[in-house]
C-alpha cells in the first residue's frame, strides 16, 4: 500500500515498528497519536501519508526552526510543501495560498496562532483538508509541561474546518497528558502508539553539588573531554553570560546563548555549534528545539531543569548517533525557589480577573483590546493573560474576530506622484486619497483612517492592503504598531464575581500542578530506583530494564540533594520598611500576592509601572519560598486581600 512511496520517495526499505503502526492507521482513515522519543522518526508518520492522501495535510508546528528543517527535508524529496509564517513577504504568502488553493501544495505548515488571523481563517476554510497534524501535541494539555493556550482551540478549529483525521505527535507526554490530549481529539485508546522511551546509550548521573562548588565541578567535568560537543543548561540569562565568561577566563572556551540575544546572534552561535566551531554552549532552555546535531556527547544541567519533562527533552539532544553520551545534573535545592517563583509569578490575582471581566461587560457587542495595555492595566503577565482570554473563549463569553494595527505610518522611498502613476481610473483616485489623508511630520506620514472613511468611504482593510502592497514594492517604508485584538462579546450576561472565582480556581489548579511537577522532579533525582527505568516509567514505557547499568543509582550512588543554608528570620518592622514605599506607589491597594511578587523580585506589569526595581525592598526575599513570604505579608498587612 505504501511500500513503493516509502522506497521511491523517501529512500527507505522498511519502517520502524511504531511508524508502521501509526501510518497504517492514518491510511486506513483513522486518527492516531504517536508518542515517540526525540529523534525516532515521528515526522515520517505524517510525511508519507501526506503523499498518498487526496487533499492538504495541515501541520501545526510551534517553532519556525522546526518548520524550516521539515520543509527542507520534504522539498529534498520533491514533496510540494510550504509554510505561511512571519518571515514571508506579502507576495510570497499570496503565492503559497494560491498554490494551496490549486491543490499544488500537499503539506502546509503554520503556527497555532495563525488560526487566530481572520484573513487566514477565511482562506483555509475554503480548502479541503485530509489530515490535521499537531506537532508537540502535549502543548494542548494544561497538565503538560509546555502548555500553550491557543492549542486548546484546535479541536474547535478542526470541527469547523471539517477535517476528518488528526495525528498527534509528541516525545514527552505522561499518562495523564496522553489521556487528556487524546480525549480532546476523540482518539481511541488502541490508536495511541507509544514506542518506548528508554535510551541505552545515555549515561545518567545525578551529582549532588553545593552551590559554592558548582563552577569548579563544571570546569572539572568539561576538562575531562574538552573537544566533545556539550550543552550546559542554566535557568537564568545572567547565569549563562556569567558562567561563559568565567569558563573563558579559566581557559575553557564556552559561548552563552539565551532569548535575550537578538535572533541573528543566536542564529550565528547555533550554526557555529552545529558546524563544530564551538564545542560548548551555556544555554537557557531557549536553545535546543530544532537542534538536530547527532554527536552531542554531554548535556550538563548546571541548574535544576524545570521539570522531568524538560529534563528528558534536554538530555534527549545527546547521543542521537547512538554513541555513548553523558548526562549530568549538578544538583542541589538552592535554586528550587527560582523555579517555583516562575510558577507563582504567572498566577493572576482574583481582582485582576474581575477587572478584565468588568471591561468585557462594559463593551457589549464588540470588545477591542491592546494586549500590552490590558496586561499593564490589569497587572497580569502576557502569557497568563492570553490563557485567560482563551478560557473565556472556551466559556463562550468572547469570540475572536480579527486583529489590526491601530497605527500605520510610512516614509516615502519613491515620490508620491510616481507611485500614483502606477495606477489607473478609480484605483489612481483611491491611492491619491491615501496620500492626501496621510499628513507628514518631518519624515513620517501617519495614515488617518477616519478621514479616508469620511472622505471616500475607503474601508480600513482596503487601505491596509494597499499600503502593504506599496511596502512590498519598495515604494515606501511601512511601520505598524499598537496591535489591537477585536473580540465579539457573545454573552455579556455573566456574574463577574462567580466567573472570576471559577477562572481563578483554574489558575490555582494549574499553579498547584506546576509546583507538584517540581516536587516530583526532586523525588526523581533522589530516587533509589534505576534512573533510566524510573524515567521511562514516568513516560508510560513499561519495557525499560529495571537496572540499566549506566546510571548513578546502578553504580551505587543514590543522590541526596544538598539543602540551601537556613535563611534569617525577617522582623515585622523590616518588612514594613521594605513594603511601605511600594504600597504607597501603587494606584490602588495591592494584593498580598502583588507585594510578595515585589519582595521576590519578579517581573510584573505593576512592578514595571511603579518602578519597583528602584525601591530598596525589591527582591529582598528572592531566596525565600514564595508561600512563606506570602504568609508573612498576610500577617503584617491583614487589611489587604
N, C-alpha and C positions, 0 to 999 in steps of 0.2 A: 504493500500500500504506500509506504513512504520510503522504502529502501533505495529506490532509484534516485529520489530527490536527495537523500542523505549522502549518497555516493557522488552523484553528478554535481550537485550544487555546493555541498559542504565539504566533500572530500573525505568523509568518514565511512569506514566499513561497517561499524556497529555502534549502537547506542549503549550508554551505561544503563544499568537496571532501572534506576529512578527516572531517568529521562524517557525510557521506553514506556514506563507505566503512565507518565503524565501525557506524553504525545499521543499515545493510543486513545486515552480518554478524550482529549481535545478533538482528535479526528473522528471520534465516534459521536461528536455533538454534545459532549458533557462539559461541565465546568470542573475545574480542578485547582488544587493548591500544591505547590512544590516547596517543601521545606528542606533545602539542601545546604550544606556548609559552603562558605565562601570559596569561590574558585572551582566549583564542581559542575559547572555547565548548566546553570538554571536558564540562561538566555536562550539556549538552543530549544528549550521546551516551547517557546513561542515562535522562534525564528523559522523552524521547519514547518509547523502548521501554517504560518503566515503565507508561505509559498503556495500551499495547496487549498487554503480556504478561499471562497469565491469573492469576498469583499475585503474591506480595510481591516487591518489589525491596529487598534489604537492602544499605545503603550503609555502609561503614566509612570514617569521616572522622576525621582526627587532632585537629581543633580545634573547640571549641564555637562560635567566631566564624564559622567556615566553615559549620558545620551551620545556624546561625541564618540566615545570608544565603540559603542554598539553600532552607531551609524557607519563608522569607518569599516567595521567588520562586515556589516550587511552589504555595503557598496563593493567591498573587495570580492564578494561572492555574486556580484551582479544582481542583487535583490534591490528593487527600487524602494528606497526608504528616505525619509526626511524628518526634520523636526520643525516646529514653529516655536521659536524662543526669542529672548531679548537681544540676541546677537545679530538677528536678521534685519535687513533693511525692509522698508515698506514694500518695495518692488519684489524682493526675494520672498517675503511672506505671501504676497499675491500669487507668485509663481508656484509656490508649494501648494497653496489652496486650489489653484486651477488643476494641478497635477492630481490632487486627491479627488476633486470633482470628476475628472475624466477617467478615474479608475487606473491611472498610470502608476500611482504610488501604492505599494502594498502595506507598508508599515509607516505609521505616523507617530512620532514621539513628542509628548508635551509634558509640562509640569502640571500638577493638580490645580494650581492657581489659574492656569489658562482657562479652565472651565468657568471661572467667575466672570470672564470677559464676555459681555453681551454679544459683541460682533462675532466672536469665535463660536459662541453657542448657536447663534443663528446659522452660521456656516455649517457646523458639524452636524446639526440636526437634519440637514438635507442629504447627508452622506450615509449610504448603507454600511453598517459595521458588522463584521463577523465575530470579532473577539476583542474583549477589553482585557488588557494585561496590566496588573498593578504590581510594579516593582517595589521592593522594600515595603511589602504589604502590612507588616507589623505596625506601620505608622497609623493605621486606621483604629488601633485599639488604645483606649485611654489607659489600659493596663500595660501597654507596650512601653519600651524604654525610649522611644523616639516619636512620641505622639505628635501628629500634625493635624490640626483641627479640620482643614479642608478635605482631608481623606475621609472624614465622617460622612461627607455628602456624596461620595462615589456611588453607593448603592442607589441613591435617588437619581443621580445623573444616568446611571446605567438603565434605569427604568424608562425615563423619558426619551432616551436615545434608542430604546428598544434593542439593546444588544443581547443576543441570545446566550452567549457564553462568556465566562470570566476565568482568567487564570491568575492566581495569586502567587507571587514569588517572594521568598524571604530566606535569610540564612539564620536569623536569630529570633525564634519565637518559642516561648514557654507553652506548656499545655493550655494554660488559661488564655493566652493570646491566640493560639491556634483555634480554640473553640470560639472565641469572640469574633475573630475575623471571618471564619467560615460561616458562622451563624448570620453575620450581617450580609453576606452574599448568597446565603442559601446553598452552600456547598455540602454535599453529603459526606458523611464520615469516611466511606470507603473510596472517596475521590481525593482524599488528603494523602499525599505521598511524602513520607519522611525517610530520607536515605541514611541517616546516621550522622553523628556529629564528631565522632572520635577521630583524632589525627595522630597517627602513630609516630610521626616524625617531630612532633613538638615536645620539647623537654620543658616541663613547667616547674618553676621554683618560686616559693614564697619565702623571701629573706627578711625576717624581722630586723629593722634598722632604725635606730633612734634618729630623730630629725637632725640633730647636730652632726651625725656621722654620714648622712646621705650623700653629700657631694663626694667625699673621699671614696665611699663604697661604689658610687657610679664610675668614678675615674678608674678604680681598680678593675671593675668589670669590663670597661671599654678597652683597657690596655692589654687584656688577655687576648683579644683578637682585633687589633686596630684597623685592619683593612676590610673587616666584614661589614656589609651594609646593615645599618642599625637604625631603628626608630626609638627615641626616648620620649615617652608621653608624660606631659605635665598638665596641671589643671589651669593655671593662670598664664596669661600672656607675658606678664612681667617676669615670671619664673623662667619661661622659655628664653627670653632675652638675657637675663642674668646668668643662667646656667651655661648657655652657649658661650658667653663672654668669659666666664670663669674657666671653662674647659680649654678654651683657646689660650688663655693666659698660662695654663698648666701644660701646654704643649700638645693638646689633643684637638684636632680640627673638628669643629661642630658648627652647625648652621641652625639658627632659630627659624620657626615657621608658625604663624598664628593668624587669626582672622583680622587682627588689627593692621596687618600689612596690606598694601594695595595689591590688586589682583595680578598685575603684571609682575611684581616682585615675587609673589607666591608661585606664579607660573614658572618663572626662571629657576627658583630653588627646586621646585618639583622636577623639572626637566633635567636639571643638573644631577639630581639624586638618581633618577631613572637611568641616566647615561653613565652612572658610576663616577661622576666628577666629585661629588660629595659622598662620603660614606656614612655620615651621622647627622640625623635631623633631630633637633629638640623641638617637639611639636605639641600644640594643644590638639583636641580632637578634630579641629578644622582640617587636619592632614590625614589622608588615608582613603576616603571614599573615592573610588575610581582609580586607586593606585594598584596597578597590576604588575608589580615587579617580582619576578619569580624567585630571586635569590636573596631575599631579606633574611639574614641569619640570626638577628637578635631583635626582640622587642622588649624594651625595659620600661616598666612603669615606675617613674621616679616619684610620682604622686599616685594616690589611690585612683583607680578608674571610677566612673560614676555609678556603675552597676555591673552585675555579672554579664549582662548582655553587651555592654560596652567593652568589657574585658575580652570577651570571646571574639567580638568583631575585630578588636585591635590586634590580638595575638594571631587572629586568622590571616593577617597580612604577612606573617612569617612563613618561610619554607614552602611556598607554593610549587616549587620544583620537586617536592618530595624528599629533599635532603634534610638532615638533622638541623634543627634550629632551636635556639634557646629563648625562653620567655620568662622574664624575672620581674617580680614585684618587690620593690624596696619599701616594705610595709611598716607603718605604724598608725596609731589612731589620731595623731595630732591634726590631721587635715580633714577629719570627719565633719567638723563644724562648717568648713568651707563648702563641702558637698551639700550638707543639709541646708545651708543658707541660700544656695541656688534654688532649692525647692521652695523654702518659705518666702523668698522674695517674689515668687510668681503667684502667690495666692491673693486675690483681690479682697479688700475689706467689704463687709456686708453693705456699708453705707455707699461705697463706690459703685457697687452693682445697682443699688436702688437709685443712685443718681442717674445712671445710664437709662434705666427703665423709665424714669420720670421724663427724660429727654425724648424718648420714643413716644410716650403717651401724649406729650405736648406737640407732637408732629403727626397728627392723623393724616392718613393718605400717603405722604411721602416724607422720608427722613434722609436728609443729606448730611454727610459727616466726613470730616477730615480726621483720619485715624490718629495722626500725630497730635492734633489739638485735643481730640477726645481723650487720648491717653494722658495728656498733661492735665486736663480739667478734672478727670476722674481719679487720677493717681493709680492707674492700672497700667502695668508694663504692656508693650505692644503684643507679645505672643499670647499672654493670657487674655488680653482684650479681644484678639482675633478668635480665640477659643470661645469666649463668652458670646460673641456675635454668631458663631456657628451654632452654639447651644440654642440661641434664640431663633435661628432658622429652623432647627430641628423641632422646636416647640411651636412652629408655625406662627410666630409673632411677627417676624420680618422676612422679606424675600429679596435677595439682591437683584437689582435691575441693571445697572451699568456703572462704570467708573469714568470719571473725566478729570482733566486737569483744570483747576479753576482759572489759572492764569497762563496765557501764552504770550511770549514776546519774541521778537526776531530782529536781527540786523541784516541789512542788505549786503549781499556779495555782488549781485548784478544790480543795475539801476532799475527802478520801478517800471519805466516805460518799456524797456526791452523785455521784461517779464510779461507785461500786459500784451505785448505784440505777439506772444506765442499763441494767443487765443483769438477766437473769432466770435462775433454775434453776442448772444446772451452771456456766454462764458466770459468774454472780454469785459463786459459790463460788470459781471459779478466780481472778477479779480480786481477791477478798478475800485469797486466799493470796499473790498477788503482793505486795500491800501489807504483809501480815504478815511476809513474808520479805525485806523491803527496809528494814533498820534505818536510822534517821535520825541524822546527825551535824550538829548545828546546823541547816543549811538543806537539805542534800542527802541523799536516800535512795540507798543502794547496793544493787543487786539481788543477792541471794545465790542463784545458780542451783543450787548444790549442795543447799541447804536445800529449795528448791522441788522438786527431784527426789526427795530423801529423803522429804519430807512428803506429796507428792501425785502423784509420777511425772510432774510437768509438764515436757514437753520444752522444751529451750532455745529451739528455733525458734518454738514457740507463744508463749513468754513474750516473745521479742523482737518478734514480730508484734503482740502486744497492747500493749506499751509504745510501739511505733512509732505505733500507732493513737491512743493517748491523746495523744501528742505532736501528731499531725496535727489532732486535735480541739481542741487548745489547752488541754487539761486539765492537762498537765504540761509542764515544760521538760526535754528529754532531752539528755544528753550521753553520747557513747560514745567510748572511747579504747582504745589498745593493740590495733590491728588485727592479727589473727592469721591466717596462711595455713595451711591444712591440706592436706598432700600425702599421697597413698598411696605407700608405698615399694614399687615393682613388683619391683625387682631389687636386693636388698642385697648380693648376692654378687659384688662387683667388687673388683679390686685397686686400693687407694687411690692408690698412687704412679703406677701406669700410667695410670689415668684422669685423675689430676691433671696429669700431664705432657701428655697429649693435649689437655686443655682449656686448659692454659697456652699450648700451641702455637697454638691457635685465637686466643687473645687477642693473642699475639705477631704473628700474621699480620695481624690487624686493626690493630694498632698500626703495623706497617710500612706497611700500605696507607694509613693516615691521614697518616703522615709523607710518603709519596710524593705524596699529594694536595697537600700544602703546597708541595712541591718543584715539582710540575707547574704550580701556580698562579704561582709566582715566574717560571718559564720563560715562561709565557704573557704576564705583564706586561712581560717584557724581549724579547718576540718581535719579529723584524724583518719578520714577515709581517703583512698586514692583520688587525687585531684582530677585526673583525666576522666575517671568513672563518674565522679560527682558532677562534673561539668556537663558531660554527655547526658546524664540522667535529668539534669535541670532543663535540657532542651529536648526532652521526650525521646531520647535514644537509649533504649534499654539493652543494647547489644555490645556496649563497650566492655572491655575486660575489667574485672573487679580490682585487679592490680596491674597497672600498666608497666611498672618497672622504670619509667622515665619521668617521675615527678618527685618533688622533695619529700612527700609523705612516704612514697615507696622506698625512698632512701633512708627512712627512719627519722626524718626531721619534721615533726609536726610543729607548725608555726604558732607562736604566742605573740600577738601583736603588742608592741610597747604602747602603754598609755601615755598621754601627754602629762606634763607636770601639773600638779594641783594649782588651780587659779586662785588668786587672792580674793577675799570677800569684798563686796562693794558696800560702802555705807550709804544711808539714805541721803545725807547731805551732799555727798559727792555726786550721786546720781542726779539730784535736783540741779546742782550747778551745771552739769553737762546738758541736761534736758531743757531747762528753762528758756535759753535763747532760741532753741528750735521750736518749742511750743508757742512762744511769742511771735515768731516769724510766720507761723502757719496762718493762712487766711481764715480757717475755721479750726476748732479744736481737733487735733489729730487723734487717731485711734491708738490704742496700746500697741497694735501691730506696726503702725507707721513709726512710732517712737522706737520700737525695737529694731526696725529696719535701719533707722538713723544710727542707733548705737552699734549695730552690727556692721556698719559701713557699706550697706547695699546701695546700688544704684536704683533710684525710683524717680518717677516724674516729679513727685513732691520734693524730694531731696534736691533735685536739679533746680526746681523753681525757687526754693528759699536759700539756694547757695549753701547747702548743708556742709559741704566739704570744708568750707572756711571756718566752721564752728569747732570749738575745742572738743566737744563731745562726740564728734563724728568718728565712727569706727573704734571708739574706745573699748567696746566689748566684742570686738571682732572674733576673739579667740574663745568666747563663751558660747555654750549651747543656746540656740535661739529660744527654745521653750523656757529655759531657766531665766533668761533675760526678760522675756515677756511676763512671766510670773512676778518678777521683781518690780517691773514697771507698773503692773496692775496693783500691787500692794502700795507703791509710793504715790500713784495717781488714781485712786479708786473712783474719782468722778468721771474718768474717761472710759469709753467702751473698749 
